[in-house]
Amino acid sequence: MTTTENKYGLEDLVVSAIEQKPTDFEAAFDDLITDRIRSAVEAKKVEVAQKMYNYEPPETIDNENEDEFGASDSELEDSGEDDGEVA
């Protein structure tokens, strides 16, 4: 990866805006935004590469007989809990 040093900084961007120098503002903005985009793309490349080479398939879970809290039908029947019905 090639690192380039920015010709302009955030301070240059603000000064150009205050001094109403649109050409300098555009150059400073382009330099700063290009660097940020380049950094974000590089980080995404690293993330994708890590996922690609460290891939672990997710475990398959049979949720067919489980309620929303993970208790199966047989666990609920064996627990001996009252189901809320009044005799």
Order of alpha helices (4+ residues) and beta strands (2+ residues): alpha-alpha-alpha
